[in-house]
């Protein structure tokens, strides 16, 4: 567990690039919550995730950082490049992603063709959960393989 260590975005980025060298890694659980991951490093950090091409089960906890709408959209775009991704547990609660970021993330996840299990925590992110919930559910129906979904708004 790496939570609450103030490693910042550079530390998280270095770790992701180091883990990318483990090219046959299939399951990964990274907890970056409460780590002061700021706005300027997110794009680099999330693009480092694209090297996890063999990962089929991924847990990412970015709770309580400073992720904004564009940051979570970049995260979604990076996850699409994890072509073997089947199970995703994504915790990005208590950030600043807003409705635009949540919609962008869901749109990107629709391109994860092998995704069959999704747990998504978007609580406390500066949007009205009730209004966005219907739209997210409507979009997720398009994921034909998705059998387990837990969405917290």
N, C-alpha and C positions, 0 to 999 in steps of 0.2 A: 504494500500500500504506500502510495506516494502522497496521499492527501495531507494538506496543511503543513507543507514543508517549505513553502515559499521558493520553490525551484524556478518559478517564472517560466515564461515561454521558451527562453533559450535552453534551459535545462530539459524541458519536455521535448523540445526539438532534437537536442542531442541524443536523448534516450530513444526517440522514434527512429532516428537515422541509424543508431546502433542496433536496434532490434531488426531493422530492415535487412541487416546482414544475415540474419537467421532466416534464410530464404524459404525454408520448408516449414516455418512456423504455421500451425493450423489453428491454434486457439490462443487468444490473448485477452488479458484483463488489465486495463490501465486505469488507475484512479488518480486523476489530476485535480480533484476538488480542492477548493480553498488554496490555490497555488499562485494567485496573482498573475494569471495568464492574461496579459494585456492585449490591447487592440492591434498593435503594430506587428506582432509576430504570428498571428493566427494563420494567415495564408501559408506561410512557410511550414508551420507546424502541421497543418492539415494536409498539405501536399506531401509531407513525409509519409503520411498514411497510405499513399498510393502504391508504395513499395510492398505492401502486405498482400501480394497477389494470391498466396496460398491459404491465407487465413479464412476459415469457414465460420468460426464463432468468435465474435468480438464484443467485448464490453469496454465502453469508454465512459468515464465519469468526469465531466467538465463542470460539475455543479459549483455554484458560488464562485465564478470567475467574472470576467468582464467581456463576455462574448456578445457581440452585437449582431444585427441581422445579416450583414455581409459575411461575418465570420461563420455563422451557422450554415449559410448557403455554400461557402467554400468547403465546409466540412462535408456536407451532403455530396458535393461534386467529387470529393476525394473518396468517399465511401463507394461510389459507383464504380470506381476503378479497382476495388477489391472484388474481382470477378468471381471468386468462389464463395463469397459471403452468403451464408445460409441463416445464421442466427446473429441478431444484433440487439444488444442491450445498451441504449444510449441515454445517458442522464445529463441533461443540460438545464436542469432546473436552477432557478435563482440567478439568471444572467439577464441580458438586455436584448434578447433576440426579437421581441415584438412579433406581431402577426405576419409581417412580411418575411421575417426569417423562418418562422414556423412553416409557412406555405412553401417557401423555397426549399426547405429541407425535405418536406414531404414530396414535392415534385421530383427532387433528385432521387429519393429512395424508390420512387416508382420505376427507376431504371436499374435497380438491383434485381436482376432477373431470377436469381436463385434464392432470394430471401424468403424464408418460410416461417421464421420466428422473429418477432419484433416486440421489444419492450422499450417504450419511449416516455421519458419523463420531461415534460415541458412546463411544469408548474412554476409560478412566480416569475413570469417572463414578460411583464408589461403588455398583456393582451387579455381580452375577455374570453376566457376558456369556453364559455357556452356558445358564443357565436362562431368560434373557429372549429369547435369539435365536429359539427355537422359536415363542414367542408373537408376536414381531414378524413373522416370516416368514408365520405363519398369517394375521395381519391384513393384510399387504401383498398377499396373493393377491387380496384383494377389489378392489384397484385394477386394473380391467380394462385400462386404457390403458398401465399401467406395463410397459415393455419392458426397460429397463436399470435395474438396481438394484445398488448396491454398498453394503453395510452393514458397517461396522467396529464391532465391539463389544469 
